[in-house]
Amino acid sequence: MIGVFDSGLGGLSVLNALVAALPNADYIYFADTANSPYGSKTEAFIQGRVLAIGDYLAGEGCSMIVVACNTATVAAIQALRTRHPDIAIVGVEPGIKPAALSSVSRKIAVLATEATAKSDRLAHLITAHAQAVSVDIVACPGWATLVEQCQLNDNNLAKDAAERLLPLLESGVDRIVLGCTHYSFLAHLLQPVIGTRATLVDVSEAIARQAVRLHQQNGRGGGSIQLLTTDQPQRLADALSLLGLHTLATRVHSVDRVAV
């Protein structure tokens, strides 16, 4: 059993990649919708939620836990690994390294939540992997919330995206890192602005490859998905179709609200 969790809907982009890589595995997807989004929360609060949800998934028998949230990863993945040393734990971090390695202009940008943008972990990733390039960090308040509301074609969001991206492109940025799993669902708004001038860097498929490498026995199962949420279970179920995840929807066998 593979447990996947996020503050809300963003981690579904990671779940989609995981199911494509390990189609026979059984999954629990946990959305902490009652506390979404994490991007504006304190690090202490986020760490408390990550540990509580991690404990729950471990209790459900998950032998792998994927923290499908950049903000949760930077705030609490080390604490979660310390709490559960016998469980394979995979985090999601902005793709700084692949962006820096592939950039031709030597200029990259990271689109992130407010919490991720100011985190020590992001600063560490840049120091470790991107010293040879120029890095612009762009906080995008409200973007994750609109994805949570499945408002993927919001006119104000499209305008905001253009206002944030155009200066980056004009400065020569040629790699734009999606530093929040929610932002994968906004690629259809970002790509028309970017055109051929830059490449979006999404790490969902890399996370799936890491899951395959770490714990191949998780590939054995019935291929089912159990959806859990701390609020509005029907909204979580409906979101699969609204986000274009029709294949995932066919695998769901239960949707429940849990108090964690």
C-alpha distance (Angstrom), angle and dihedral (degrees) to the residues before:
residue distance angle dihedral
M1 . . .
I2 3.79 . .
G3 3.79 118.7 .
V4 3.80 117.7 -153.3
F5 3.77 122.9 -176.0
D6 3.76 142.0 177.0
S7 3.77 138.0 160.5
G8 3.78 87.2 -96.4
L9 3.79 138.8 -42.8
G10 3.81 102.1 -18.1
G11 3.79 94.6 84.8
L12 3.79 89.6 61.8
S13 3.81 86.4 81.8
V14 3.81 88.1 60.1
L15 3.81 92.2 43.7
N16 3.80 88.7 53.7
A17 3.82 90.8 55.2
L18 3.81 91.9 45.0
V19 3.80 92.8 52.1
A20 3.81 89.9 49.9
A21 3.82 90.4 52.1
L22 3.83 97.5 39.5
P23 3.82 104.8 24.5
N24 3.81 95.6 165.5
A25 3.80 96.3 53.4
D26 3.80 122.8 104.7
Y27 3.80 115.5 -124.4
I28 3.77 140.8 -162.0
Y29 3.80 113.0 -159.6
F30 3.81 112.2 -162.9
A31 3.81 119.1 -166.1
D32 3.80 115.4 -170.3
T33 3.79 89.1 -154.4
A34 3.79 94.9 156.3
N35 3.82 88.4 65.5
S36 3.81 100.1 34.9
P37 2.95 132.1 167.3
Y38 3.81 105.6 38.4
G39 3.79 92.9 -171.7
S40 3.80 95.1 89.9
K41 3.83 96.7 38.5
T42 3.81 127.2 100.6
E43 3.79 120.1 -97.9
A44 3.81 90.7 -117.1
F45 3.79 91.8 54.4
I46 3.80 92.9 47.4
Q47 3.80 91.9 48.7
G48 3.79 90.5 51.9
R49 3.79 91.6 52.4
V50 3.81 93.6 46.1
L51 3.81 92.5 52.0
A52 3.81 93.1 45.8
I53 3.80 93.2 49.7
G54 3.79 92.1 42.3
D55 3.81 89.7 53.4
Y56 3.79 90.0 50.4
L57 3.81 94.3 50.1
A58 3.79 91.1 46.8
G59 3.79 88.5 52.1
E60 3.80 89.4 52.8
G61 3.79 89.6 58.6
C62 3.79 101.7 -101.3
S63 3.80 111.1 162.2
M64 3.79 90.9 -171.0
I65 3.80 129.3 37.1
V66 3.80 121.7 -165.2
V67 3.79 113.9 -160.6
A68 3.80 94.5 -150.3
C69 3.79 95.0 -172.6
N70 3.79 126.8 85.5
T71 3.79 93.3 -152.2
A72 3.81 93.2 50.6
T73 3.79 91.6 45.7
V74 3.78 95.2 53.6
A75 3.79 92.5 44.1
A76 3.78 103.4 43.1
I77 3.79 120.1 1.6
Q78 3.79 94.1 106.9
A79 3.80 90.7 52.0
L80 3.81 90.0 49.3
R81 3.82 92.1 50.5
T82 3.79 90.0 50.1
R83 3.81 90.7 49.8
H84 3.83 93.5 48.8
P85 3.81 109.2 27.9
D86 3.82 93.2 161.8
I87 3.81 95.0 57.4
A88 3.80 123.0 80.7
I89 3.79 105.1 -120.3
V90 3.79 121.8 -167.2
G91 3.77 122.1 -169.4
V92 3.78 133.0 -161.4
E93 3.77 116.2 -128.5
P94 3.80 130.3 171.4
G95 3.80 111.8 -86.0
I96 3.80 94.6 -112.9
K97 3.80 94.4 142.1
P98 3.83 99.2 52.2
A99 3.79 90.8 41.9
A100 3.81 92.9 51.3
L101 3.80 93.2 45.3
S102 3.80 94.6 49.8
S103 3.81 100.1 39.2
V104 3.80 113.0 115.4
S105 3.80 96.3 -173.2
R106 3.83 91.0 46.1
K107 3.79 89.0 -127.6
I108 3.81 122.3 111.2
A109 3.80 136.5 167.4
V110 3.79 135.0 -152.1
L111 3.80 122.1 -147.7
A112 3.80 107.7 -156.5
T113 3.77 147.6 155.3
E114 3.78 117.2 -93.2
A115 3.81 91.8 -102.6
T116 3.80 94.7 49.5
A117 3.80 92.7 43.6
K118 3.81 92.4 59.8
S119 3.81 97.7 34.9
D120 3.79 124.5 122.7
R121 3.81 88.8 -135.1
L122 3.80 93.0 61.1
A123 3.80 89.7 47.7
H124 3.81 88.7 51.2
L125 3.82 92.2 50.7
I126 3.78 90.7 51.5
T127 3.80 91.7 48.4
A128 3.79 91.8 47.5
H129 3.79 99.6 43.7
A130 3.79 111.8 14.9
Q131 3.79 109.8 43.8
A132 3.79 90.2 117.7
V133 3.80 93.8 56.6
S134 3.77 138.0 55.7
V135 3.82 112.7 -107.6
D136 3.80 126.2 -160.3
I137 3.82 114.9 -165.1
V138 3.79 112.3 -155.7
A139 3.81 120.0 -171.0
C140 3.80 111.8 -149.2
P141 3.81 107.9 -163.5
G142 3.78 115.2 -165.7
W143 3.79 97.9 17.9
A144 3.80 95.7 102.8
T145 3.79 90.6 46.6
L146 3.81 91.8 55.8
V147 3.80 90.2 51.5
E148 3.80 88.4 50.3
Q149 3.78 87.2 55.1
C150 3.84 90.0 46.2
Q151 3.80 89.1 -123.5
L152 3.78 92.9 144.8
N153 3.79 96.0 155.1
D154 3.78 99.2 45.8
N155 3.81 109.5 153.2
N156 3.79 93.6 -144.9
L157 3.80 90.2 52.2
A158 3.79 91.5 51.1
K159 3.80 90.0 51.2
D160 3.81 92.1 46.4
A161 3.80 91.2 49.2
A162 3.79 91.3 52.9
E163 3.80 92.0 48.2
R164 3.80 91.2 52.2
L165 3.80 97.8 41.4
L166 3.80 103.0 42.7
P167 3.84 96.0 65.0
L168 3.80 88.9 49.1
L169 3.78 92.1 51.9
E170 3.80 92.1 45.6
S171 3.81 89.3 53.5
G172 3.81 90.7 55.8
V173 3.80 102.1 -100.4
D174 3.82 108.8 159.9
R175 3.83 101.9 174.3
I176 3.81 121.9 53.3
V177 3.79 114.9 -169.9
L178 3.80 118.6 -149.2
G179 3.79 98.8 -137.6
C180 3.80 95.8 -175.2
T181 3.80 127.2 54.4
H182 3.81 89.5 -135.6
Y183 3.80 90.0 64.5
S184 3.81 92.1 67.3
F185 3.80 86.4 76.1
L186 3.81 90.4 56.5
A187 3.80 96.6 56.9
H188 3.81 90.2 105.4
L189 3.83 88.3 62.9
L190 3.79 96.6 40.7
Q191 3.79 99.5 45.4
P192 3.82 97.1 61.4
V193 3.82 89.4 54.2
I194 3.79 92.8 47.0
G195 3.79 97.5 42.2
T196 3.80 110.2 166.6
R197 3.80 95.1 -30.9
A198 3.80 95.1 89.3
T199 3.78 142.9 9.1
L200 3.79 126.0 -123.6
V201 3.81 112.8 -129.5
D202 3.82 113.9 -148.8
V203 3.82 119.3 173.2
S204 3.83 100.2 -161.0
E205 3.80 94.6 106.1
A206 3.81 91.5 45.4
I207 3.80 89.2 53.8
A208 3.80 89.9 51.8
R209 3.81 91.0 51.7
Q210 3.79 89.9 50.8
A211 3.81 90.0 51.6
V212 3.80 90.5 52.7
R213 3.81 91.4 49.8
L214 3.79 95.7 47.4
H215 3.76 102.6 45.2
Q216 3.76 117.6 10.2
Q217 3.82 93.1 167.3
N218 3.79 86.3 72.7
G219 3.79 85.7 74.0
R220 3.79 89.4 76.3
G221 3.78 116.4 88.6
G222 3.75 143.6 75.6
G223 3.78 98.6 -69.0
S224 3.81 93.7 -115.8
I225 3.80 129.3 147.3
Q226 3.79 125.7 -147.7
L227 3.79 114.5 -163.3
L228 3.80 118.5 -151.0
T229 3.78 128.3 179.0
T230 3.78 139.5 171.5
D231 3.82 90.7 -134.8
Q232 3.82 141.1 19.5
P233 3.83 103.7 5.2
Q234 3.80 94.2 -173.4
R235 3.79 89.8 55.6
L236 3.81 89.6 55.5
A237 3.80 91.8 49.6
D238 3.82 92.4 47.9
A239 3.81 91.5 48.9
L240 3.80 92.7 69.3
S241 3.77 92.6 69.2
L242 3.80 93.8 37.2
L243 3.81 89.4 55.1
G244 3.79 92.7 46.9
L245 3.82 95.2 -109.0
H246 3.79 96.6 134.3
T247 3.81 94.9 147.3
L248 3.80 91.2 56.6
A249 3.79 90.6 48.8
T250 3.81 91.3 60.2
R251 3.82 90.7 57.1
V252 3.81 98.1 51.6
H253 3.80 112.7 111.0
S254 3.82 100.0 172.1
V255 3.80 141.8 12.0
D256 3.80 118.8 -162.6
R257 3.78 142.1 166.8
V258 3.79 115.7 -128.2
A259 3.79 133.1 -173.6
V260 3.79 108.7 -131.0
